[in-house]
Amino acid sequence: AFAQAIVVAPPAPRVEVVPAPRDGYVWDHGHWRWDHGRYVWIAGHWQPVRVGYHWVPGHWAQRGPNWLWVEGHWA
């Protein structure tokens, strides 16, 4: 996967109303995505559960002066 270092910190996450639990799915919270020189909001969505794994949400990580997006994944 291509990782791009961004020097502008992401905005604070938006407050989302999390839907009621849904059997067989886990909620993946919304997040900011860097797109053509600016941040755009990506709304939360359901991820189908993978039996025997847990969902690790994607997140922004600061590395020195740069910000990198770490993709959500099953672990």
C-alpha positions in Angstrom: 0.0 0.0 0.0 1.2 3.5 -0.8 1.8 5.7 2.2 2.0 9.4 1.8 3.5 11.7 4.5 1.3 14.7 5.2 2.7 17.8 7.0 -0.7 19.2 7.9 -2.2 17.6 11.0 -5.7 16.1 10.5 -8.7 18.0 12.0 -10.3 16.6 15.1 -12.6 13.6 14.4 -16.3 14.5 13.8 -18.8 13.4 16.3 -20.8 10.6 14.7 -24.0 8.9 15.9 -23.1 5.2 16.0 -26.0 3.0 14.9 -27.3 0.3 17.2 -25.2 -2.9 17.1 -25.8 -5.2 14.1 -25.2 -8.9 14.3 -22.2 -10.1 12.3 -20.8 -6.6 11.8 -18.5 -4.1 13.6 -18.8 -0.3 13.2 -15.8 1.4 11.6 -15.8 5.0 12.7 -15.5 7.8 10.2 -12.1 9.5 9.6 -10.4 12.2 7.7 -8.7 11.3 4.4 -6.1 13.4 2.6 -7.4 14.0 -0.9 -5.8 16.3 -3.5 -4.2 18.7 -0.9 -7.0 18.8 1.7 -8.8 16.6 4.2 -12.2 15.2 3.4 -14.5 13.4 5.8 -15.2 9.7 5.2 -18.3 8.6 7.0 -18.3 5.5 9.3 -19.6 2.2 8.0 -20.2 -1.4 8.9 -17.4 -4.0 8.5 -18.4 -7.7 8.3 -17.0 -9.6 11.3 -14.2 -12.0 10.6 -14.5 -14.8 13.1 -11.4 -15.2 15.3 -10.2 -11.6 14.6 -10.8 -8.2 16.1 -11.1 -4.9 14.1 -8.2 -2.4 14.6 -9.5 1.0 13.5 -7.5 3.1 11.1 -5.9 6.1 12.6 -3.5 9.0 11.9 0.0 8.6 13.4 2.5 11.4 13.7 6.1 10.6 12.6 8.3 13.6 13.3 6.7 16.6 11.4 4.7 14.2 9.2 1.3 12.5 9.5 0.6 9.0 8.1 -2.7 7.2 7.7 -2.5 3.6 9.2 -5.3 1.6 7.5 -7.8 -0.3 9.6 -7.4 -4.0 9.6 -8.3 -7.3 11.2 -5.8 -8.7 13.7 
